[in-house]
Amino acid sequence: MIEVRGLSKHYGSTTAVDDVTFTVKPGMVTGFLGPNGAGKSTTMRMIVGLDRPSAGSATVNGRPYAEHRAPLREVGVLLDAKAVHTGRSARNHLRALAATHGIAKARVDEVIALTGLESVARKRVGGFSLGMGQRLGIAAALLGDPATLILDEPVNGLDPEGVIWVRTLARHLASEGRTVFLSSHLMSEMAQTADHIIVLGRGKVVADAPVHQILEMAKGTAVRVRAPRSEALAELLRGDGVDVTADDGGRLRVTGITAPRIGELAASTGLVLHELTPLEGSLEDAYLALTQGEVEYHAGALPPSPDGSFPTAPSATMTAPTSATGGTR
Amino acid sequence: MTTTTTAPTGPATAERSGLSFGGVLRSEAIKLTTLRSTVWCFAIIVLVTVGLAFLLAATFFTPAPLPDDGVQAVWVQVGTLGITFSQLVVAVLGALVITGEYSTGMIRSTLTAVPRRIPALAAKAIVIGVATFVVGLVSVLAAAFLPAGILAGNGAEPDFADPAAYAAFAGGALYLALIAVLSLSIGTIVRNSAGGIAASLGLLLVVPGVLSLIAAITSTEWLQNLSQFLPSALGNVLYAYPQDTGPVPDGIVALEPWQAALWLFAWVAVAFATAAVLIKRRDA
């Protein structure tokens, strides 16, 4: 259980985190979403006492992090895959951390096995790829077998296999009743991992709701339809809040009506459908809608297209900045 | 790399041990000994100190037999000659113990594990201080005893049962240990490897020269006295063989070894306290 109350952080005249209040509950995965520079990392650092809040408080399991008798056993943290001395081996890094809490060597080997680092455990961390560094960071977070896990951008730099592994791990940890709090700037990632989502934009909480509610916030859930006689179908569907746009390939993007209803209408008039797909990317739309105007660093002059989405594919817009996940200083 | 797609977590360890200062000490000892730079630095200290001792012993020449305390002074000189060099290595090592963590980001792991922070800094100071003392003592004693036969052959046969000589050897090791902790504190204050090393070496090498130069030009007594309280000058008092060199000129300070030790401790205490306040207060 993480409780954040009125937390703020100012750097001179810049406000990184602005009066943020939320609760992260045990037994589920809570996603912490926001564009780069929204204040996610700063908030997480304040929770574990690395940064001093300008105002407000953060407690973990009822107490400020620093006041726990065994902090690593209460909270496991991955703030930054590079929080490791590059001249030390992965195993020695974990041994040094474990020693502070009298955690047995056996547990060190356990987390090394758990994160699939056996083959590189005795190599110096300086030569690690971002993905291996990420695994080492997760190993360090799991070291104390903590009831609460705070993971900042855990899938950053991982290969697809690794991404699935983190997702499975997060879900598993939550199913054991632990509090799992992980940040990402990738909406699609959160959609598959989180039960609850807190969206941060420009240091403020923009949304704090279960995933399905965040999904419902998507303006106009869209359905993709392919039909041989697409113009006739478009004619049939159009009107009364229903919007139909056709793309180059003759596919229709329909908003304002559910997929079953489209199917029923097509059947009743004998029109053949080749595809009828409710679009999953709508979570991305919800995210964009929520954080619009809250993004600190825009990618440049990309004028929004008439339907409110970016002219490029939404997923590309969201996944492009993976290599540049900043926020860390 | 293998990937564990199932995600078992480790069984909850039976005994839930907590954060303890002993644990933090062990952690810092592991950190110090698992970096190659430490091993190299300590090896270089021993090699150079012993090497210089052999050089001095082999080239030592006296036209007339020395008085007893003169022989002892030469012997102590042979053992402690390398300290001039060792202090620089130790200053670099002391600074790197903390600035290496700042430059790599390791400090965030350290301070997450020890969120009260000052125990982590104190443990670093104890570990680097004790390790440096031990290595310093080994290097000085090796440098004193290994070439003793050569020295005796050149007309200076040391008295191995002289407590004053051992006090000087121990003083040398203590000096090195305190320089390491002083440098660690400076490194904590500046949080930057280049800055920390430059500041520490500057204090040891540059400041004494500048002060004595100005003192010589202006022939001001107080500046001359002030330079007696610089760490390197205090160290010289600590590891020199105490000889009766006649009366001290009026108005010039001459410190006893125990006084020099106290002043060195004062330097370290002030620097460490500043470092402790800053590490506690600043964002990591």
Interface residues (C-beta under 8 A of the other chain):
Chain A: R45 V48 G49 L50 D51 R52 Y65 A66 R69 A70 P71 L72 R73 V77 L79 D80 K82 A83 V84 H85 T86 G87 R88 S89 N92 H93 R95 A96 L97 A98 A99 T100 H101 G102 I103 A104 R107 E110 V111 A113 L114 T115 G116 L117 E118 S119 V120 M132 R135 A140 L142 D145 E161 G162 I164 W165 T168 L169 R171 H172 L173 E176
Chain B: M1 T2 T3 T4 T5 T6 A7 P8 T9 G10 A12 T13 R16 S17 G18 L19 S20 G23 V24 R26 S27 E28 I30 K31 T34 L35 R36 S37 G100 E101 T104 G105 M106 I107 R108 S109 L111 T112 A113 V114 P115 R116 R281 D283 A284
